[in-house]
Amino acid sequence: MTNLAQSAPFQSAPPRRLGRSLVAVVAGFAAVVALSTATDAVLHAAKVYPPTEQGLHDPLLALLAVAYRSVFTLLGGWIVARLAPNAPLRHAGVLGLLGLIAGTAGVIATWNLDLGPRWYPIALALSGPILCWLGGLLAVRGRAS
């Protein structure tokens, strides 16, 4: 009788590397936050956006913010998947889940503050998991080619 631990599926399973997994997720999250914050600052300085305390009430400007934040979120998913020691799509999913949690907290925290259209933070929260997964998928497909 063969030892179960020596069977092929167990031999090919990569070892878990919690530290590298954490670094991958933190790097993806940090990239999304840093790029979003920097772009916001540039657009405020260029007077494309009104001063922060006035909020962002123009729906077209809010749509602009959703557009570039979507690109950055996709990039964050790609970064996580590229840095993941194994299971890159699972890592991208973790980032998406963290984004959903943070985005939902943002929706709740800003709901009655009249900072802009209510659809804006909802769109960010709901699109995060999908965009992170797509970014992860792009990274996986890029590795395969």
C-alpha positions as CSV (number, residue, x, y, z in Angstrom):
1,M,0.0,0.0,0.0
2,T,1.4,3.4,-0.9
3,N,1.6,6.2,1.5
4,L,-1.1,8.8,0.7
5,A,1.4,11.7,1.2
6,Q,3.6,10.3,-1.6
7,S,0.9,10.2,-4.2
8,A,1.3,12.5,-7.2
9,P,-1.3,15.2,-6.3
10,F,0.4,15.9,-2.9
11,Q,3.9,15.9,-4.4
12,S,3.1,18.6,-6.9
13,A,1.3,20.9,-4.5
14,P,3.4,24.0,-3.9
15,P,4.3,24.8,-0.3
16,R,2.3,27.6,1.3
17,R,4.2,30.8,1.7
18,L,2.2,33.1,4.0
19,G,4.8,35.9,4.0
20,R,5.0,36.1,0.2
21,S,1.2,35.9,0.0
22,L,0.8,38.8,2.4
23,V,3.5,40.8,0.5
24,A,1.6,40.2,-2.8
25,V,-1.7,41.3,-1.4
26,V,-0.3,44.4,0.4
27,A,1.7,45.4,-2.7
28,G,-1.5,45.2,-4.9
29,F,-3.5,47.1,-2.4
30,A,-0.8,49.8,-1.9
31,A,-0.5,50.2,-5.6
32,V,-4.2,50.9,-6.0
33,V,-4.3,53.3,-3.1
34,A,-1.1,55.2,-4.1
35,L,-2.0,55.6,-7.7
36,S,-5.6,56.6,-6.9
37,T,-4.5,59.1,-4.3
38,A,-1.7,60.6,-6.5
39,T,-4.1,60.9,-9.5
40,D,-6.7,62.6,-7.3
41,A,-4.0,65.1,-6.0
42,V,-2.8,65.9,-9.6
43,L,-6.4,66.5,-10.8
44,H,-7.1,68.7,-7.7
45,A,-3.9,70.7,-8.3
46,A,-4.7,71.1,-12.0
47,K,-8.1,72.4,-11.0
48,V,-9.8,69.7,-12.9
49,Y,-11.4,68.7,-9.6
50,P,-12.9,71.2,-7.2
51,P,-11.3,71.5,-3.7
52,T,-11.7,68.4,-1.7
53,E,-14.0,70.0,0.9
54,Q,-16.5,70.8,-1.8
55,G,-17.0,67.2,-2.9
56,L,-17.2,65.9,-6.4
57,H,-20.8,66.6,-7.5
58,D,-20.2,66.7,-11.3
59,P,-21.3,63.2,-12.6
60,L,-18.8,63.4,-15.5
61,L,-15.9,64.0,-13.0
62,A,-17.1,61.2,-10.9
63,L,-17.2,59.0,-14.0
64,L,-13.6,60.0,-14.7
65,A,-12.6,59.0,-11.2
66,V,-14.3,55.6,-11.6
67,A,-12.5,55.1,-15.0
68,Y,-9.0,55.7,-13.7
69,R,-9.6,53.9,-10.4
70,S,-10.9,50.9,-12.4
71,V,-7.6,50.8,-14.4
72,F,-5.6,51.0,-11.1
73,T,-7.8,48.3,-9.5
74,L,-7.2,46.0,-12.5
75,L,-3.5,46.7,-12.2
76,G,-3.6,45.9,-8.5
77,G,-5.1,42.5,-9.3
78,W,-2.4,42.0,-11.9
79,I,0.4,42.9,-9.4
80,V,-1.0,40.5,-6.7
81,A,-1.3,37.6,-9.2
82,R,2.3,38.2,-10.5
83,L,3.7,38.3,-7.0
84,A,1.7,35.4,-5.6
85,P,3.7,32.4,-4.6
86,N,0.9,30.1,-5.8
87,A,-2.8,30.3,-6.7
88,P,-2.6,33.7,-8.3
89,L,-6.3,34.1,-9.0
90,R,-7.1,33.3,-5.3
91,H,-4.7,36.0,-4.3
92,A,-6.4,38.5,-6.7
93,G,-9.7,37.4,-5.2
94,V,-8.5,38.2,-1.7
95,L,-7.5,41.7,-2.9
96,G,-11.0,42.0,-4.5
97,L,-12.6,41.0,-1.2
98,L,-10.5,43.5,0.7
99,G,-11.6,46.2,-1.8
100,L,-15.2,45.2,-1.4
101,I,-14.9,45.5,2.4
102,A,-13.1,48.8,2.2
103,G,-15.4,50.1,-0.4
104,T,-18.5,49.1,1.5
105,A,-17.1,50.9,4.6
106,G,-16.6,54.0,2.4
107,V,-20.2,53.8,1.2
108,I,-21.4,53.6,4.8
109,A,-19.1,56.3,6.1
110,T,-19.9,58.9,3.3
111,W,-23.6,58.1,2.7
112,N,-24.9,61.3,4.4
113,L,-22.0,63.6,3.8
114,D,-23.1,64.9,0.4
115,L,-19.7,64.5,-1.1
116,G,-21.0,63.6,-4.6
117,P,-23.3,61.2,-6.3
118,R,-24.2,58.2,-4.2
119,W,-23.6,55.8,-7.1
120,Y,-19.9,56.7,-7.1
121,P,-18.7,54.8,-4.0
122,I,-21.1,52.0,-4.7
123,A,-19.6,51.6,-8.2
124,L,-16.1,51.5,-6.7
125,A,-17.1,48.9,-4.1
126,L,-18.9,46.6,-6.5
127,S,-16.4,46.8,-9.4
128,G,-13.4,46.0,-7.2
129,P,-13.7,42.2,-7.0
130,I,-14.4,41.8,-10.7
131,L,-11.5,44.1,-11.7
132,C,-9.1,42.4,-9.4
133,W,-10.0,39.0,-10.8
134,L,-9.7,40.3,-14.3
135,G,-6.2,41.7,-13.5
136,G,-5.3,38.4,-12.0
137,L,-6.5,36.6,-15.1
138,L,-4.4,38.8,-17.3
139,A,-1.4,38.1,-15.2
140,V,-2.0,34.3,-15.3
141,R,-2.5,34.4,-19.1
142,G,0.6,36.6,-19.4
143,R,2.7,34.0,-17.5
144,A,1.4,31.2,-19.7
145,S,2.5,32.9,-23.0
